[in-house]
């Protein structure tokens, strides 16, 4: 197999500076013969698209997996399904999924987002199941004795106690979706991965700029969800974990 | 004078540095095909090299990742206050999407297998470290007290009592790490590190048959290594079989 894009092997450390310049102002690429590419507007455009795909896919995954996981956990049924699915799903190669979507289903946000959602379903389902199932049965019995409906038990007792685990699953799902959205340009959705996948348009600086932006976006999402988790966790539970 | 063939072998054919391959007239005649058995039968042996390359990325990555995470876990087991910062640090590594990670390392380590191994090893740290710590923390204090009462030194307690009892958690972490590493290693094709991703990318992007075969090999490989680890767990924790029976 032939190696390489010209010059990438000899990238100096200073190329990080080039990448940051690329993010903020359009640069002449080493591969497009003087045409300026990249820049702040393009970066923001791709960033927003990346965020959009991620959030749409995460929303679909939540709608499908969260109620199901909570209900299965409440009933204590379907452990094989919830836990087994999440273990098996880890073996699926994302590249194959995205490539097959493009060929067999079609390109564009409407096709890619539901498929990315599939990657988010197993961790949400697994953690919702485990989180609810681990709630002390005595607590649930007490709630039932107080006359709460099954629905109310899930919403007002089990879910609040299970929040750290449930949110852990949502965070894994968000990161998995966001990471895979990086190769979404292969299926016609121009995310930040466009800088990476189309390296013959954006050049070396774009390659590195894309990597930096994707990494920062992932850390930002993970950080926001961690904050959200802190806010959602009841104060009583926070004391317990210290 | 360089022949066209040599130029092609040196890459840069249409800006695409992956092997071109002819797909076979039969399959090209029907573009919407899902799986082309005729092509699969004739070309199954072309998946041998990528499979070997895949293992050459995954196995060193797992071994390095395990060695590093295990050493860090033992350190953090002795020096307790290291646990939160190490968990946070490995968590950050785990959060960075693998593709971004590949290209962030590119200026430092270049294209090829080394970069892929470093990234995948970094990925395994979090899960192996966390599970090892979890396993060690779950060992009941009474068991350690009993060992101390029998005259065990701290080192003997660690190696002969705590670690054996933590094996199920450690292997559980290792299994997750192995399975996800095998899947993620397909992306190594983006940094010219080879592996089964080569059969899903480049000229194969529009060819479902090759993508499906390569994807199936990835899943089978994950299943096989996962089963081996499960077997190791059974063999190293005989007391669990007794109590389960």
Interface residues (C-beta under 8 A of the other chain):
Chain A: X1 X2 X3 X4 X5 X6 X8 X9 X11 X12 X13 X15 X16 X31 X87 X90 X91 X92 X93 X94 X95 X96 X99 X100 X102 X103 X104 X175 X178 X179 X182 X183 X186 X193 X196 X200 X207 X208 X210 X211 X212 X214 X215 X218 X219 X222
Chain B: X9 X10 X11 X12 X13 X15 X17 X18 X19 X34 X92 X95 X96 X97 X98 X99 X100 X101 X102 X103 X104 X106 X107 X108 X110 X111 X112 X176 X179 X180 X182 X183 X184 X186 X187 X189 X190 X192 X194 X196 X197 X198 X200 X201 X204 X205 X206 X207 X208 X211 X212 X214 X215 X218 X219 X222 X223 X226
